[in-house]
């Protein structure tokens, strides 16, 4: 997987939540993904549980799927989430 050499701040992640035409980004284990084109992210929330614009790492263990979802062609890597204080 090619990971762009781009650091994304928490503020940038939160701002890309699908509002006002922004893309829908999520973070997982330090990577930021654009899920705008994924059918299950077309509505405001994913499966009525998760909002875009958030780090979903802590919520992932409860998901009914595994990390293979990040290999879906509709999921695009945007960059790395900048560590707090970094």
Secondary structure, DSSP 8 states (H G I E B T S, - for coil): ----S-EE-HHHHHH-BSGGG--BEEEETTEEEE-TT-GGGSSSEETTTEESSEE-HHHHTTSSS-GGGGGSTT-EEEEEE--TT-
